[in-house]
């Protein structure tokens, strides 16, 4: 039997409690005040909060305003027994970054991206967190001829190096996604970004965040992506959710589409003792039809599913699994896994 018994910590972002608006329709639920969202974390069993920079304070505040505003948020977290997991600069919604941030053809836009990222590092320091997430949302193209792709990769490395030189304590993780909002991303997969990690100024402070849906969108298995990053000792954050095939990024509740795929993600994480490494993030959206009173059920359900699958992982007879492997009896192994899931 598996002997792992560590305790996991969990996070989600304030954006995961939403109004349900989408590109094709208006809000269907009322906005929940920020302080009320924070209070719900502990109610639901979460310990950490994911933040974009402008989730903490408005993006146009000066340094003094930012320090005061971040201090208020830090007190709010502490009062609820919570901590920030990471800060991520939200670079993709500003008019100056419609053609990319770090890879924009416009030098002024690249300066804006660099300066806003440095400010996000300041916010991380105010909140007492050493992890920064970079989602290179618009670091790609709609048509390939729009940018110099070799220069774009160089600029991505320069952007990471600028963060590393700005603060000697900060760690950076890349969250890769193959498409959306851009047609094609320059670093579409974890493997692509890992190739950049070792060309940065301090590879020991650069790792990855793997999101289930992003791996699926790239046609890859998220458990294998996680295992690859874990071998490199670079998996420092995860976003678990689910996805119906190669569509837009759906952020469905964890395990809601493919239980076996979800089971394997938990299996990989637990065998690697991920609970000693980082926080399990649940980046999930409520269905548009969800009523106001149920606007956190997707989070509660995802957390419940993780614990359910964790119990299955830890009750797996690993000696039996290894015997099937040695006998090369994968038919029997598959049946064992399926029956293990069904019996639950």
Backbone torsions as a table, in degrees:
resi	resn	phi	psi	omega
1	UNK	NA	152.4	176.2
2	UNK	-65.6	142.6	-177.5
3	UNK	-108.1	-0.2	180.0
4	UNK	-68.6	135.3	179.7
5	UNK	-145.1	22.8	-179.8
6	UNK	-67.2	159.0	-179.3
7	UNK	-99.7	130.9	-179.6
8	UNK	-89.3	154.0	171.4
9	UNK	-113.5	149.8	-172.0
10	UNK	-132.2	151.2	179.5
11	UNK	-142.0	161.1	163.9
12	UNK	-150.6	171.5	-179.1
13	UNK	-102.5	152.3	178.3
14	UNK	-53.9	-27.4	-179.8
15	UNK	-69.7	-13.6	178.7
16	UNK	-78.9	-7.8	167.3
17	UNK	-109.3	100.4	-165.9
18	UNK	-126.3	174.0	178.9
19	UNK	-84.2	-9.8	179.5
20	UNK	82.5	8.3	176.2
21	UNK	-66.0	147.5	175.2
22	UNK	-141.8	175.5	-177.4
23	UNK	-60.5	-13.5	-175.4
24	UNK	-111.9	3.1	-178.2
25	UNK	-166.7	162.2	-176.5
26	UNK	-79.6	176.9	176.1
27	UNK	-58.2	148.4	176.6
28	UNK	-119.2	-6.6	175.9
29	UNK	-133.3	157.1	178.2
30	UNK	-75.9	149.8	176.0
31	UNK	-67.4	134.8	177.1
32	UNK	-92.3	128.4	179.6
33	UNK	-56.3	146.5	-175.4
34	UNK	-54.7	-46.9	-177.8
35	UNK	-61.8	-36.5	178.7
36	UNK	-68.2	-37.5	175.7
37	UNK	-59.5	-44.2	-179.1
38	UNK	-62.3	-40.3	179.4
39	UNK	-63.8	-28.0	-178.2
40	UNK	-73.2	-19.1	-177.4
41	UNK	-57.7	-54.9	-178.8
42	UNK	-67.7	-34.8	177.7
43	UNK	-58.5	-35.5	-177.2
44	UNK	-89.6	-10.4	179.4
45	UNK	99.3	17.2	179.3
46	UNK	-97.0	153.9	-176.7
47	UNK	-117.3	-19.5	-174.0
48	UNK	-132.1	157.3	-178.0
49	UNK	-122.2	130.6	172.4
50	UNK	-86.6	138.1	-178.5
51	UNK	-132.8	136.3	155.0
52	UNK	-82.6	161.5	-179.3
53	UNK	-58.6	-41.6	-177.1
54	UNK	-85.8	3.3	164.7
55	UNK	-74.9	-26.0	-177.2
56	UNK	-87.7	-52.7	179.3
57	UNK	-144.8	154.8	177.6
58	UNK	-56.7	147.1	-174.1
59	UNK	-67.6	-20.8	-175.6
60	UNK	-98.9	10.1	177.9
61	UNK	-75.3	148.0	178.1
62	UNK	-79.3	180.0	-172.9
63	UNK	-61.9	-41.9	-178.6
64	UNK	-67.3	-44.3	178.0
65	UNK	-62.2	-41.2	179.8
66	UNK	-61.5	-44.4	-179.5
67	UNK	-62.1	-43.6	-179.4
68	UNK	-67.4	-43.1	-179.2
69	UNK	-65.9	-41.7	179.1
70	UNK	-65.9	-35.0	178.0
71	UNK	-64.1	-37.9	177.7
72	UNK	-64.2	-42.9	179.6
73	UNK	-65.6	-39.8	179.0
74	UNK	-61.5	-41.4	177.5
75	UNK	-64.8	-39.6	178.3
76	UNK	-60.6	-43.3	177.5
77	UNK	-63.1	-46.8	-177.4
78	UNK	-63.3	-38.0	178.9
79	UNK	-62.8	-28.0	-179.9
80	UNK	-97.0	3.3	-179.3
81	UNK	71.7	31.7	-177.2
82	UNK	-114.6	167.5	173.9
83	UNK	-140.7	153.9	174.6
84	UNK	-74.9	142.5	174.1
85	UNK	-89.8	-47.1	-177.9
86	UNK	-157.9	167.5	170.4
87	UNK	-120.4	138.4	177.2
88	UNK	-129.2	124.8	176.5
89	UNK	-69.3	125.9	-179.5
90	UNK	-88.5	88.3	-172.6
91	UNK	-92.3	-12.0	-167.9
92	UNK	-89.8	-7.1	-176.2
93	UNK	-104.0	-3.4	-179.2
94	UNK	-85.8	141.9	179.1
95	UNK	-56.8	-25.2	-178.6
96	UNK	-76.2	-8.4	-175.8
97	UNK	-117.3	22.3	-179.7
98	UNK	-66.1	-22.6	179.4
99	UNK	-107.6	25.5	-176.1
100	UNK	104.2	162.2	178.5
101	UNK	-107.2	-77.5	179.1
102	UNK	-68.9	-25.7	-177.4
103	UNK	-106.6	12.4	179.6
104	UNK	-59.4	148.4	173.9
105	UNK	-72.1	-15.3	-175.8
106	UNK	-95.8	122.8	-176.2
107	UNK	-63.7	-37.5	179.6
108	UNK	-64.9	-37.2	177.5
109	UNK	-66.9	-38.1	177.5
110	UNK	-66.3	-37.8	176.7
111	UNK	-64.1	-41.4	177.6
112	UNK	-59.4	-45.2	-179.7
113	UNK	-62.2	-42.8	179.1
114	UNK	-63.6	-46.9	-177.2
115	UNK	-66.2	-40.0	179.3
116	UNK	-68.0	-35.0	177.6
117	UNK	-65.8	-42.0	176.8
118	UNK	-61.4	-39.1	177.5
119	UNK	-64.9	-35.7	176.1
120	UNK	-64.2	-35.0	174.7
121	UNK	-62.6	-41.9	177.3
122	UNK	-59.2	-43.1	178.9
123	UNK	-62.6	-41.2	177.3
124	UNK	-58.1	-43.2	178.6
125	UNK	-64.4	-40.1	178.3
126	UNK	-61.7	-34.6	-178.5
127	UNK	-88.7	-5.0	178.3
128	UNK	75.4	33.2	179.4
129	UNK	-120.9	143.7	-175.3
130	UNK	-110.0	13.2	-175.1
131	UNK	-116.2	129.1	176.1
132	UNK	-119.3	132.1	177.6
133	UNK	-102.6	131.2	173.8
134	UNK	-112.1	111.2	169.6
135	UNK	-101.3	106.4	-175.9
136	UNK	-79.6	66.6	-169.2
137	UNK	-57.4	-45.0	-176.9
138	UNK	-109.2	18.6	178.0
139	UNK	-87.4	75.6	-179.3
140	UNK	-174.4	-155.3	-176.6
141	UNK	-144.7	159.9	167.9
142	UNK	-89.9	-33.5	170.9
143	UNK	-131.2	140.5	-170.8
144	UNK	-64.5	-28.3	-178.0
145	UNK	-75.8	-4.4	-173.6
146	UNK	-68.9	-26.5	-177.6
147	UNK	-140.4	162.3	172.7
148	UNK	-81.4	109.9	-173.2
149	UNK	-68.6	-31.8	177.9
150	UNK	-68.2	-44.5	177.7
151	UNK	-64.0	-34.5	179.7
152	UNK	-61.7	-42.8	178.7
153	UNK	-64.1	-41.3	177.7
154	UNK	-60.3	-40.8	-179.2
155	UNK	-68.4	-32.4	175.7
156	UNK	-64.9	-42.9	177.3
157	UNK	-64.1	-41.7	178.0
158	UNK	-61.3	-37.6	179.4
159	UNK	-64.5	-44.0	177.5
160	UNK	-64.6	-42.4	179.5
161	UNK	-62.3	-34.8	178.9
162	UNK	-64.4	-39.1	177.2
163	UNK	-64.9	-45.4	-178.0
164	UNK	-62.3	-38.1	-179.9
165	UNK	-77.2	-27.7	-179.4
166	UNK	-69.8	-34.6	-179.1
167	UNK	-142.5	116.4	-176.7
168	UNK	-72.6	-6.6	-178.2
169	UNK	-102.3	-21.5	-172.4
170	UNK	-70.6	142.8	171.2
171	UNK	-109.1	146.2	-175.8
172	UNK	-120.8	132.2	172.5
173	UNK	-123.2	137.4	176.4
174	UNK	-93.3	134.3	177.0
175	UNK	-110.9	102.6	-171.0
176	UNK	-91.5	148.1	179.2
177	UNK	-151.2	135.8	-171.8
178	UNK	-74.3	-26.9	-177.4
179	UNK	-161.1	173.1	179.9
180	UNK	68.8	107.6	13.4
181	UNK	-83.5	-18.1	177.9
182	UNK	-81.9	155.8	176.6
183	UNK	-65.9	-41.5	-178.5
184	UNK	-137.5	129.6	178.1
185	UNK	-95.3	149.6	179.4
186	UNK	-72.7	-32.0	176.6
187	UNK	-121.9	81.0	-170.2
188	UNK	-76.3	-17.7	-175.5
189	UNK	-134.8	168.3	175.6
190	UNK	-58.1	-42.7	-179.4
191	UNK	-60.1	-39.4	177.6
192	UNK	-61.1	-46.7	-178.3
193	UNK	-68.5	-34.2	178.6
194	UNK	-61.5	-30.2	175.8
195	UNK	-64.4	-28.9	177.8
196	UNK	-80.6	-31.8	-174.4
197	UNK	-51.3	-45.4	-173.6
198	UNK	-80.6	-1.9	174.0
199	UNK	-102.3	1.5	178.3
200	UNK	-80.6	170.4	-176.2
201	UNK	-67.7	-27.7	-179.7
202	UNK	-145.2	82.7	-177.2
203	UNK	-57.6	-22.8	-179.2
204	UNK	-67.2	-15.6	-178.9
205	UNK	-111.6	15.4	-179.4
206	UNK	-126.7	127.7	180.0
207	UNK	-142.3	-153.6	-176.3
208	UNK	-136.6	154.8	166.9
209	UNK	-114.4	128.1	179.6
210	UNK	-109.8	125.9	174.3
211	UNK	-106.9	132.5	-178.7
212	UNK	-49.1	-54.5	-174.4
213	UNK	-62.8	-35.4	-178.2
214	UNK	-66.9	-39.6	176.4
215	UNK	-64.1	-42.6	-179.4
216	UNK	-63.6	-41.1	178.8
217	UNK	-61.3	-28.1	177.5
218	UNK	-85.7	3.4	-179.2
219	UNK	77.2	20.9	-176.3
220	UNK	-114.2	164.3	176.8
221	UNK	-91.8	124.2	-176.1
222	UNK	-62.5	-33.9	178.6
223	UNK	-63.9	-39.0	177.9
224	UNK	-68.4	-40.2	175.5
225	UNK	-58.5	-44.2	179.5
226	UNK	-62.9	-43.2	179.7
227	UNK	-62.2	-40.5	178.9
228	UNK	-60.3	-47.1	180.0
229	UNK	-68.7	-36.1	178.3
230	UNK	-64.3	-38.1	177.6
231	UNK	-59.9	-38.4	178.0
232	UNK	-77.5	-4.9	-174.5
233	UNK	58.5	41.9	-176.4
234	UNK	-122.1	3.3	179.4
235	UNK	-87.2	101.2	-174.5
236	UNK	-110.7	-5.5	176.4
237	UNK	-160.9	148.8	175.6
238	UNK	-134.5	149.4	171.2
239	UNK	-121.0	107.6	-179.8
240	UNK	-92.6	134.1	174.1
241	UNK	-160.7	-154.8	176.5
242	UNK	-150.6	169.8	-166.6
243	UNK	-154.3	133.7	174.6
244	UNK	-90.4	84.0	173.6
245	UNK	69.0	-161.4	-173.9
246	UNK	-89.4	64.3	178.5
247	UNK	-109.3	-164.1	170.7
248	UNK	-63.4	164.1	-178.4
249	UNK	-68.0	107.9	-171.7
250	UNK	-90.9	-28.4	-179.1
251	UNK	53.3	46.6	178.5
252	UNK	-73.7	160.9	179.8
253	UNK	-55.4	143.4	-175.6
254	UNK	-60.6	129.0	178.7
255	UNK	80.6	3.7	-174.3
256	UNK	-77.8	-18.5	-179.5
257	UNK	-105.9	-49.7	-172.8
258	UNK	-135.6	98.0	-177.8
259	UNK	-63.4	-39.0	-178.7
260	UNK	-67.0	-38.8	176.9
261	UNK	-64.2	-40.7	177.5
262	UNK	-65.9	-42.1	177.8
263	UNK	-56.3	-43.0	-177.9
264	UNK	-69.1	-31.4	175.3
265	UNK	-64.8	-45.2	179.2
266	UNK	-65.6	-38.6	179.0
267	UNK	-59.8	-48.2	-179.6
268	UNK	-62.7	-46.0	-178.5
269	UNK	-62.2	-44.2	-174.7
270	UNK	-72.0	-39.0	178.5
271	UNK	-63.0	-28.7	178.9
272	UNK	-89.9	4.8	-178.1
273	UNK	54.6	48.4	-179.2
274	UNK	-59.9	-25.1	179.1
275	UNK	-60.7	-18.4	175.8
276	UNK	-90.1	-5.7	-173.3
277	UNK	-106.1	-51.8	-172.3
278	UNK	-154.4	-170.6	-177.1
279	UNK	-99.9	143.9	175.0
280	UNK	-88.7	112.1	177.4
281	UNK	-90.7	140.7	174.9
282	UNK	-114.2	103.3	-178.4
283	UNK	-102.3	85.2	-172.9
284	UNK	-130.0	148.4	179.5
285	UNK	-110.6	144.5	172.0
286	UNK	-72.2	148.5	174.1
287	UNK	-62.3	148.3	-177.8
288	UNK	-59.8	-28.1	-177.8
289	UNK	-82.2	-2.9	-176.6
290	UNK	-66.3	135.2	179.3
291	UNK	-76.3	159.7	-179.0
292	UNK	-53.8	-45.0	-176.1
293	UNK	-66.2	-16.8	-177.2
294	UNK	-109.5	20.6	-168.7
295	UNK	-74.4	2.5	172.4
296	UNK	-121.3	7.5	-178.8
297	UNK	-61.8	-35.9	179.7
298	UNK	-62.3	-33.7	177.7
299	UNK	-73.6	-46.8	178.7
300	UNK	-62.1	-41.1	-179.9
301	UNK	-65.5	-41.2	179.9
302	UNK	-64.8	-41.5	178.6
303	UNK	-65.2	-42.6	177.6
304	UNK	-61.7	-40.8	-179.9
305	UNK	-65.7	-39.2	177.7
306	UNK	-60.3	-47.3	-178.9
307	UNK	-64.2	-37.2	178.2
308	UNK	-63.5	-47.1	179.4
309	UNK	-68.3	-33.5	177.1
310	UNK	-62.1	-41.6	177.3
311	UNK	-62.3	-38.5	177.7
312	UNK	-65.9	-43.1	178.5
313	UNK	-59.2	-45.0	-174.7
314	UNK	-77.1	-15.1	176.5
315	UNK	-97.0	1.5	178.9
316	UNK	-67.7	137.3	177.1
317	UNK	-83.1	97.0	-174.7
318	UNK	-70.2	-27.4	175.9
319	UNK	-65.6	-38.6	177.9
320	UNK	-67.3	-41.5	177.7
321	UNK	-59.3	-45.3	-178.5
322	UNK	-66.4	-35.4	178.0
323	UNK	-64.7	-41.7	176.5
324	UNK	-62.3	-39.9	179.5
325	UNK	-63.2	-46.8	-178.2
326	UNK	-63.7	-34.2	178.9
327	UNK	-81.8	-4.1	-176.1
328	UNK	55.4	34.6	-179.1
329	UNK	-99.8	73.6	-176.2
330	UNK	-74.5	-23.0	174.1
331	UNK	-63.5	-46.1	178.8
332	UNK	-66.4	-38.3	178.6
333	UNK	-62.9	-43.6	-180.0
334	UNK	-62.6	-42.8	178.9
335	UNK	-63.6	-39.4	178.3
336	UNK	-60.7	-44.7	179.6
337	UNK	-64.8	-45.6	-178.9
338	UNK	-62.1	-45.6	179.7
339	UNK	-67.1	-32.3	176.1
340	UNK	-62.7	-41.0	178.5
341	UNK	-71.5	-39.5	-176.7
342	UNK	-70.4	-39.6	-178.5
343	UNK	-62.8	-27.3	-179.0
344	UNK	-68.4	NA	NA
